Amino acid sequence: MVKEYKLWENEMPLYEADKPCENKLTAYLHEDDMVRPAVVIYPGGAYALYGETEQHPIARFYYDHGYNAFICYYRIAPYHHPAPLMDAQRAVKLVRYRAEEWHIDPERVFTIGFSAGGHLNGCVATLPDVCTVLGDAVDGMDARPTGAILSYAVISAEEHTHAGSFMNLLGERCEELCHSLSLEYCVGKDTCPCFVWHTISDTCVSVKNSILFTEALIAQGIDCELHLFPKGDHGWGLAEPFPGTCQWPLLSLDWLNRQG
Protein backbone atom coordinates (compact mmCIF):
# COMPACT_ATOMS: atom_id res chain seq x y z
CA MET A 1 0.00 0.00 0.00
CA VAL A 2 1.39 3.39 -1.04
CA LYS A 3 0.02 6.46 0.72
CA GLU A 4 1.03 10.10 1.13
CA TYR A 5 1.13 12.03 4.39
CA LYS A 6 2.00 15.62 5.23
CA LEU A 7 5.22 16.19 7.12
CA TRP A 8 3.70 19.27 8.70
CA GLU A 9 -0.07 19.19 9.20
CA ASN A 10 -0.88 22.73 10.34
CA GLU A 11 2.18 24.93 10.72
CA MET A 12 5.44 24.56 8.81
CA PRO A 13 8.39 26.38 10.38
CA LEU A 14 10.31 28.68 8.01
CA TYR A 15 7.58 28.36 5.37
CA GLU A 16 7.37 31.19 2.84
CA ALA A 17 4.22 31.54 0.76
CA ASP A 18 6.14 32.55 -2.36
CA LYS A 19 8.32 29.41 -2.13
CA PRO A 20 6.22 26.29 -2.77
CA CYS A 21 7.41 22.97 -1.40
CA GLU A 22 6.32 19.33 -1.38
CA ASN A 23 5.67 18.89 2.37
CA LYS A 24 5.05 15.17 2.02
CA LEU A 25 6.12 11.73 3.12
CA THR A 26 5.33 8.92 0.66
CA ALA A 27 4.81 5.69 2.58
CA TYR A 28 5.13 2.09 1.41
CA LEU A 29 3.24 0.26 4.16
CA HIS A 30 2.59 -3.45 4.52
CA GLU A 31 -1.08 -4.28 4.95
CA ASP A 32 -0.75 -6.58 7.94
CA ASP A 33 -0.30 -6.24 11.68
CA MET A 34 3.31 -7.38 11.78
CA VAL A 35 5.57 -4.89 13.57
CA ARG A 36 8.40 -4.07 11.18
CA PRO A 37 11.49 -1.87 11.00
CA ALA A 38 11.30 1.29 8.88
CA VAL A 39 13.61 3.15 6.55
CA VAL A 40 13.27 6.87 5.73
CA ILE A 41 14.74 7.80 2.34
CA TYR A 42 16.28 11.16 1.38
CA PRO A 43 16.75 11.34 -2.43
CA GLY A 44 19.67 13.28 -3.82
CA GLY A 45 19.73 16.12 -6.33
CA ALA A 46 22.17 18.78 -5.08
CA TYR A 47 19.47 20.29 -2.81
CA ALA A 48 17.79 21.46 -6.04
CA LEU A 49 15.66 18.46 -7.14
CA TYR A 50 14.88 14.82 -6.27
CA GLY A 51 16.76 12.12 -8.18
CA GLU A 52 14.34 9.69 -9.86
CA THR A 53 16.44 6.58 -9.21
CA GLU A 54 16.66 7.41 -5.50
CA GLN A 55 12.94 7.55 -4.70
CA HIS A 56 10.48 4.75 -5.51
CA PRO A 57 12.99 2.08 -6.64
CA ILE A 58 14.71 2.38 -3.26
CA ALA A 59 11.43 2.33 -1.33
CA ARG A 60 10.24 -0.73 -3.25
CA PHE A 61 13.48 -2.59 -2.58
CA TYR A 62 13.29 -2.20 1.19
CA TYR A 63 9.52 -2.77 1.18
CA ASP A 64 10.03 -6.02 -0.72
CA HIS A 65 12.52 -7.08 1.97
CA GLY A 66 10.11 -6.55 4.84
CA TYR A 67 10.55 -2.89 5.74
CA ASN A 68 8.00 -0.13 5.85
CA ALA A 69 9.63 2.52 3.65
CA PHE A 70 9.14 6.28 3.50
CA ILE A 71 10.34 8.80 0.92
CA CYS A 72 10.93 12.20 2.51
CA TYR A 73 10.44 15.17 0.20
CA TYR A 74 12.42 17.71 2.20
CA ARG A 75 12.62 21.36 1.21
CA ILE A 76 15.12 22.21 -1.52
CA ALA A 77 16.33 25.52 -3.03
CA PRO A 78 15.18 28.27 -2.87
CA TYR A 79 14.79 27.10 0.75
CA HIS A 80 18.02 26.98 2.70
CA HIS A 81 19.39 25.46 5.90
CA PRO A 82 17.95 24.66 8.41
CA ALA A 83 14.63 24.03 6.57
CA PRO A 84 15.78 20.76 4.90
CA LEU A 85 17.14 19.46 8.21
CA MET A 86 13.89 20.32 9.99
CA ASP A 87 11.98 18.30 7.39
CA ALA A 88 14.40 15.38 7.55
CA GLN A 89 14.23 15.21 11.33
CA ARG A 90 10.44 15.66 11.27
CA ALA A 91 10.18 12.58 9.04
CA VAL A 92 12.03 10.41 11.58
CA LYS A 93 9.94 11.82 14.41
CA LEU A 94 6.66 11.34 12.53
CA VAL A 95 7.47 7.69 11.82
CA ARG A 96 8.17 7.14 15.51
CA TYR A 97 5.08 9.10 16.58
CA ARG A 98 2.82 6.99 14.35
CA ALA A 99 4.71 3.76 14.94
CA GLU A 100 1.77 1.96 16.55
CA GLU A 101 -0.63 2.98 13.76
CA TRP A 102 1.84 2.03 11.03
CA HIS A 103 3.05 -1.16 12.80
CA ILE A 104 6.66 0.00 13.14
CA ASP A 105 9.24 -0.77 15.78
CA PRO A 106 10.23 2.75 16.97
CA GLU A 107 13.60 1.37 18.09
CA ARG A 108 14.41 0.31 14.52
CA VAL A 109 13.90 3.45 12.41
CA PHE A 110 16.73 3.83 9.91
CA THR A 111 17.58 6.49 7.33
CA ILE A 112 19.19 6.33 3.91
CA GLY A 113 20.37 9.24 1.78
CA PHE A 114 21.93 9.63 -1.65
CA SER A 115 24.40 12.31 -2.76
CA ALA A 116 23.08 15.61 -1.32
CA GLY A 117 20.39 13.53 0.37
CA GLY A 118 23.30 11.61 1.85
CA HIS A 119 24.62 14.88 3.23
CA LEU A 120 21.21 15.58 4.73
CA ASN A 121 21.18 12.05 6.16
CA GLY A 122 24.62 12.69 7.65
CA CYS A 123 23.23 15.85 9.25
CA VAL A 124 20.40 13.83 10.81
CA ALA A 125 22.95 11.29 12.06
CA THR A 126 25.32 13.85 13.59
CA LEU A 127 23.74 17.25 14.29
CA PRO A 128 21.57 18.39 17.22
CA ASP A 129 17.79 18.32 16.94
CA VAL A 130 16.53 21.57 15.38
CA CYS A 131 12.99 20.28 14.93
CA THR A 132 11.52 21.38 18.26
CA VAL A 133 9.98 24.72 17.30
CA LEU A 134 6.30 23.73 17.35
CA GLY A 135 6.30 22.00 20.70
CA ASP A 136 3.72 19.48 19.52
CA ALA A 137 3.64 15.75 20.27
CA VAL A 138 5.68 14.88 17.17
CA ASP A 139 8.39 17.34 18.24
CA GLY A 140 8.87 15.29 21.39
CA MET A 141 10.07 12.21 19.51
CA ASP A 142 13.73 11.32 19.06
CA ALA A 143 15.12 12.62 15.76
CA ARG A 144 18.25 10.44 15.77
CA PRO A 145 17.81 7.31 13.63
CA THR A 146 18.79 3.85 14.84
CA GLY A 147 21.31 3.78 12.01
CA ALA A 148 22.08 5.66 8.79
CA ILE A 149 23.05 4.50 5.29
CA LEU A 150 25.06 7.08 3.33
CA SER A 151 25.16 6.44 -0.43
CA TYR A 152 27.80 8.30 -2.46
CA ALA A 153 27.16 11.15 -0.03
CA VAL A 154 28.28 14.75 -0.19
CA ILE A 155 30.22 15.21 3.06
CA SER A 156 32.97 17.79 2.91
CA ALA A 157 32.80 21.52 2.22
CA GLU A 158 36.55 21.67 1.68
CA GLU A 159 38.92 20.29 -0.96
CA HIS A 160 36.69 17.45 -2.16
CA THR A 161 33.39 19.32 -1.97
CA HIS A 162 30.43 19.30 -4.32
CA ALA A 163 30.13 23.07 -4.39
CA GLY A 164 26.68 23.20 -5.99
CA SER A 165 25.10 21.25 -3.13
CA PHE A 166 26.46 23.62 -0.50
CA MET A 167 25.48 26.68 -2.53
CA ASN A 168 21.91 25.43 -2.88
CA LEU A 169 21.74 24.48 0.79
CA LEU A 170 23.21 27.69 2.20
CA GLY A 171 22.65 30.37 -0.43
CA GLU A 172 24.28 33.70 0.41
CA ARG A 173 25.47 32.28 3.75
CA CYS A 174 27.52 29.54 2.09
CA GLU A 175 30.94 30.91 2.98
CA GLU A 176 29.82 31.66 6.54
CA LEU A 177 28.19 28.30 7.30
CA CYS A 178 29.80 25.67 5.08
CA HIS A 179 32.46 24.63 7.62
CA SER A 180 29.80 23.97 10.27
CA LEU A 181 28.04 21.60 7.85
CA SER A 182 31.20 19.86 6.64
CA LEU A 183 30.27 16.56 8.23
CA GLU A 184 33.72 15.14 8.84
CA TYR A 185 33.87 17.73 11.66
CA CYS A 186 30.37 17.00 12.98
CA VAL A 187 30.75 13.38 14.04
CA GLY A 188 30.51 12.99 17.81
CA LYS A 189 29.99 10.33 20.45
CA ASP A 190 26.20 10.45 19.94
CA THR A 191 26.36 9.87 16.17
CA CYS A 192 24.36 6.80 15.20
CA PRO A 193 25.94 3.72 13.54
CA CYS A 194 26.54 4.23 9.82
CA PHE A 195 26.80 2.14 6.66
CA VAL A 196 28.76 4.04 4.00
CA TRP A 197 29.29 3.16 0.35
CA HIS A 198 30.72 4.89 -2.70
CA THR A 199 32.34 4.14 -6.05
CA ILE A 200 35.94 5.02 -6.76
CA SER A 201 35.03 6.05 -10.31
CA ASP A 202 32.46 8.65 -9.19
CA THR A 203 33.44 11.87 -10.99
CA CYS A 204 30.62 13.98 -9.53
CA VAL A 205 31.14 13.50 -5.79
CA SER A 206 34.62 12.30 -4.89
CA VAL A 207 34.94 9.01 -3.01
CA LYS A 208 37.15 10.91 -0.59
CA ASN A 209 33.97 12.32 0.95
CA SER A 210 32.99 8.87 2.21
CA ILE A 211 36.55 8.11 3.32
CA LEU A 212 36.75 11.33 5.34
CA PHE A 213 33.42 10.61 7.00
CA THR A 214 34.36 7.03 7.85
CA GLU A 215 37.69 8.16 9.30
CA ALA A 216 35.78 10.58 11.54
CA LEU A 217 33.42 7.78 12.64
CA ILE A 218 36.35 5.54 13.50
CA ALA A 219 38.07 8.32 15.43
CA GLN A 220 34.94 8.75 17.58
CA GLY A 221 34.47 5.02 18.10
CA ILE A 222 31.17 4.91 16.17
CA ASP A 223 30.08 1.55 14.76
CA CYS A 224 30.46 1.79 10.98
CA GLU A 225 30.90 -0.19 7.80
CA LEU A 226 32.45 1.14 4.58
CA HIS A 227 32.15 -0.38 1.09
CA LEU A 228 34.13 1.04 -1.84
CA PHE A 229 33.39 -0.32 -5.30
CA PRO A 230 35.66 0.24 -8.31
CA LYS A 231 33.00 1.12 -10.91
CA GLY A 232 29.71 2.97 -11.05
CA ASP A 233 28.50 6.39 -12.13
CA HIS A 234 26.97 8.89 -9.74
CA GLY A 235 23.24 8.91 -9.05
CA TRP A 236 22.32 5.36 -10.03
CA GLY A 237 20.46 4.41 -6.86
CA LEU A 238 20.36 0.61 -6.78
CA ALA A 239 23.32 0.59 -9.22
CA GLU A 240 21.80 -2.26 -11.25
CA PRO A 241 23.93 -1.62 -14.39
CA PHE A 242 27.18 -2.04 -12.46
CA PRO A 243 28.33 -5.58 -11.54
CA GLY A 244 29.82 -5.64 -8.07
CA THR A 245 28.44 -2.25 -7.07
CA CYS A 246 24.90 -3.61 -7.33
CA GLN A 247 25.68 -5.71 -4.24
CA TRP A 248 25.29 -2.71 -1.98
CA PRO A 249 21.53 -3.02 -1.30
CA LEU A 250 21.85 -6.61 -0.03
CA LEU A 251 24.95 -5.67 1.95
CA SER A 252 22.97 -2.85 3.54
CA LEU A 253 20.18 -5.27 4.48
CA ASP A 254 22.68 -7.52 6.19
CA TRP A 255 24.00 -4.51 8.12
CA LEU A 256 20.50 -3.34 9.03
CA ASN A 257 19.62 -6.76 10.37
CA ARG A 258 22.61 -6.54 12.73
CA GLN A 259 21.54 -3.21 14.20
CA GLY A 260 19.30 -2.61 17.21
C-alpha positions as CSV (number, residue, x, y, z in Angstrom):
1,M,0.0,0.0,0.0
2,V,1.4,3.4,-1.0
3,K,0.0,6.5,0.7
4,E,1.0,10.1,1.1
5,Y,1.1,12.0,4.4
6,K,2.0,15.6,5.2
7,L,5.2,16.2,7.1
8,W,3.7,19.3,8.7
9,E,-0.1,19.2,9.2
10,N,-0.9,22.7,10.3
11,E,2.2,24.9,10.7
12,M,5.4,24.6,8.8
13,P,8.4,26.4,10.4
14,L,10.3,28.7,8.0
15,Y,7.6,28.4,5.4
16,E,7.4,31.2,2.8
17,A,4.2,31.5,0.8
18,D,6.1,32.5,-2.4
19,K,8.3,29.4,-2.1
20,P,6.2,26.3,-2.8
21,C,7.4,23.0,-1.4
22,E,6.3,19.3,-1.4
23,N,5.7,18.9,2.4
24,K,5.0,15.2,2.0
25,L,6.1,11.7,3.1
26,T,5.3,8.9,0.7
27,A,4.8,5.7,2.6
28,Y,5.1,2.1,1.4
29,L,3.2,0.3,4.2
30,H,2.6,-3.5,4.5
31,E,-1.1,-4.3,5.0
32,D,-0.8,-6.6,7.9
33,D,-0.3,-6.2,11.7
34,M,3.3,-7.4,11.8
35,V,5.6,-4.9,13.6
36,R,8.4,-4.1,11.2
37,P,11.5,-1.9,11.0
38,A,11.3,1.3,8.9
39,V,13.6,3.2,6.5
40,V,13.3,6.9,5.7
41,I,14.7,7.8,2.3
42,Y,16.3,11.2,1.4
43,P,16.7,11.3,-2.4
44,G,19.7,13.3,-3.8
45,G,19.7,16.1,-6.3
46,A,22.2,18.8,-5.1
47,Y,19.5,20.3,-2.8
48,A,17.8,21.5,-6.0
49,L,15.7,18.5,-7.1
50,Y,14.9,14.8,-6.3
51,G,16.8,12.1,-8.2
52,E,14.3,9.7,-9.9
53,T,16.4,6.6,-9.2
54,E,16.7,7.4,-5.5
55,Q,12.9,7.5,-4.7
56,H,10.5,4.7,-5.5
57,P,13.0,2.1,-6.6
58,I,14.7,2.4,-3.3
59,A,11.4,2.3,-1.3
60,R,10.2,-0.7,-3.3
61,F,13.5,-2.6,-2.6
62,Y,13.3,-2.2,1.2
63,Y,9.5,-2.8,1.2
64,D,10.0,-6.0,-0.7
65,H,12.5,-7.1,2.0
66,G,10.1,-6.6,4.8
67,Y,10.5,-2.9,5.7
68,N,8.0,-0.1,5.8
69,A,9.6,2.5,3.7
70,F,9.1,6.3,3.5
71,I,10.3,8.8,0.9
72,C,10.9,12.2,2.5
73,Y,10.4,15.2,0.2
74,Y,12.4,17.7,2.2
75,R,12.6,21.4,1.2
76,I,15.1,22.2,-1.5
77,A,16.3,25.5,-3.0
78,P,15.2,28.3,-2.9
79,Y,14.8,27.1,0.7
80,H,18.0,27.0,2.7
81,H,19.4,25.5,5.9
82,P,17.9,24.7,8.4
83,A,14.6,24.0,6.6
84,P,15.8,20.8,4.9
85,L,17.1,19.5,8.2
86,M,13.9,20.3,10.0
87,D,12.0,18.3,7.4
88,A,14.4,15.4,7.6
89,Q,14.2,15.2,11.3
90,R,10.4,15.7,11.3
91,A,10.2,12.6,9.0
92,V,12.0,10.4,11.6
93,K,9.9,11.8,14.4
94,L,6.7,11.3,12.5
95,V,7.5,7.7,11.8
96,R,8.2,7.1,15.5
97,Y,5.1,9.1,16.6
98,R,2.8,7.0,14.3
99,A,4.7,3.8,14.9
100,E,1.8,2.0,16.5
101,E,-0.6,3.0,13.8
102,W,1.8,2.0,11.0
103,H,3.0,-1.2,12.8
104,I,6.7,0.0,13.1
105,D,9.2,-0.8,15.8
106,P,10.2,2.7,17.0
107,E,13.6,1.4,18.1
108,R,14.4,0.3,14.5
109,V,13.9,3.4,12.4
110,F,16.7,3.8,9.9
111,T,17.6,6.5,7.3
112,I,19.2,6.3,3.9
113,G,20.4,9.2,1.8
114,F,21.9,9.6,-1.6
115,S,24.4,12.3,-2.8
116,A,23.1,15.6,-1.3
117,G,20.4,13.5,0.4
118,G,23.3,11.6,1.9
119,H,24.6,14.9,3.2
120,L,21.2,15.6,4.7
121,N,21.2,12.1,6.2
122,G,24.6,12.7,7.6
123,C,23.2,15.8,9.2
124,V,20.4,13.8,10.8
125,A,22.9,11.3,12.1
126,T,25.3,13.8,13.6
127,L,23.7,17.2,14.3
128,P,21.6,18.4,17.2
129,D,17.8,18.3,16.9
130,V,16.5,21.6,15.4
131,C,13.0,20.3,14.9
132,T,11.5,21.4,18.3
133,V,10.0,24.7,17.3
134,L,6.3,23.7,17.3
135,G,6.3,22.0,20.7
136,D,3.7,19.5,19.5
137,A,3.6,15.7,20.3
138,V,5.7,14.9,17.2
139,D,8.4,17.3,18.2
140,G,8.9,15.3,21.4
141,M,10.1,12.2,19.5
142,D,13.7,11.3,19.1
143,A,15.1,12.6,15.8
144,R,18.2,10.4,15.8
145,P,17.8,7.3,13.6
146,T,18.8,3.9,14.8
147,G,21.3,3.8,12.0
148,A,22.1,5.7,8.8
149,I,23.1,4.5,5.3
150,L,25.1,7.1,3.3
151,S,25.2,6.4,-0.4
152,Y,27.8,8.3,-2.5
153,A,27.2,11.1,0.0
154,V,28.3,14.8,-0.2
155,I,30.2,15.2,3.1
156,S,33.0,17.8,2.9
157,A,32.8,21.5,2.2
158,E,36.5,21.7,1.7
159,E,38.9,20.3,-1.0
160,H,36.7,17.5,-2.2
161,T,33.4,19.3,-2.0
162,H,30.4,19.3,-4.3
163,A,30.1,23.1,-4.4
164,G,26.7,23.2,-6.0
165,S,25.1,21.3,-3.1
166,F,26.5,23.6,-0.5
167,M,25.5,26.7,-2.5
168,N,21.9,25.4,-2.9
169,L,21.7,24.5,0.8
170,L,23.2,27.7,2.2
171,G,22.6,30.4,-0.4
172,E,24.3,33.7,0.4
173,R,25.5,32.3,3.7
174,C,27.5,29.5,2.1
175,E,30.9,30.9,3.0
176,E,29.8,31.7,6.5
177,L,28.2,28.3,7.3
178,C,29.8,25.7,5.1
179,H,32.5,24.6,7.6
180,S,29.8,24.0,10.3
181,L,28.0,21.6,7.8
182,S,31.2,19.9,6.6
183,L,30.3,16.6,8.2
184,E,33.7,15.1,8.8
185,Y,33.9,17.7,11.7
186,C,30.4,17.0,13.0
187,V,30.8,13.4,14.0
188,G,30.5,13.0,17.8
189,K,30.0,10.3,20.5
190,D,26.2,10.5,19.9
191,T,26.4,9.9,16.2
192,C,24.4,6.8,15.2
193,P,25.9,3.7,13.5
194,C,26.5,4.2,9.8
195,F,26.8,2.1,6.7
196,V,28.8,4.0,4.0
197,W,29.3,3.2,0.4
198,H,30.7,4.9,-2.7
199,T,32.3,4.1,-6.1
200,I,35.9,5.0,-6.8
201,S,35.0,6.0,-10.3
202,D,32.5,8.7,-9.2
203,T,33.4,11.9,-11.0
204,C,30.6,14.0,-9.5
205,V,31.1,13.5,-5.8
206,S,34.6,12.3,-4.9
207,V,34.9,9.0,-3.0
208,K,37.2,10.9,-0.6
209,N,34.0,12.3,0.9
210,S,33.0,8.9,2.2
211,I,36.6,8.1,3.3
212,L,36.7,11.3,5.3
213,F,33.4,10.6,7.0
214,T,34.4,7.0,7.8
215,E,37.7,8.2,9.3
216,A,35.8,10.6,11.5
217,L,33.4,7.8,12.6
218,I,36.3,5.5,13.5
219,A,38.1,8.3,15.4
220,Q,34.9,8.8,17.6
221,G,34.5,5.0,18.1
222,I,31.2,4.9,16.2
223,D,30.1,1.6,14.8
224,C,30.5,1.8,11.0
225,E,30.9,-0.2,7.8
226,L,32.5,1.1,4.6
227,H,32.2,-0.4,1.1
228,L,34.1,1.0,-1.8
229,F,33.4,-0.3,-5.3
230,P,35.7,0.2,-8.3
231,K,33.0,1.1,-10.9
232,G,29.7,3.0,-11.0
233,D,28.5,6.4,-12.1
234,H,27.0,8.9,-9.7
235,G,23.2,8.9,-9.0
236,W,22.3,5.4,-10.0
237,G,20.5,4.4,-6.9
238,L,20.4,0.6,-6.8
239,A,23.3,0.6,-9.2
240,E,21.8,-2.3,-11.2
241,P,23.9,-1.6,-14.4
242,F,27.2,-2.0,-12.5
243,P,28.3,-5.6,-11.5
244,G,29.8,-5.6,-8.1
245,T,28.4,-2.3,-7.1
246,C,24.9,-3.6,-7.3
247,Q,25.7,-5.7,-4.2
248,W,25.3,-2.7,-2.0
249,P,21.5,-3.0,-1.3
250,L,21.9,-6.6,0.0
251,L,25.0,-5.7,1.9
252,S,23.0,-2.9,3.5
253,L,20.2,-5.3,4.5
254,D,22.7,-7.5,6.2
255,W,24.0,-4.5,8.1
256,L,20.5,-3.3,9.0
257,N,19.6,-6.8,10.4
258,R,22.6,-6.5,12.7
259,Q,21.5,-3.2,14.2
260,G,19.3,-2.6,17.2
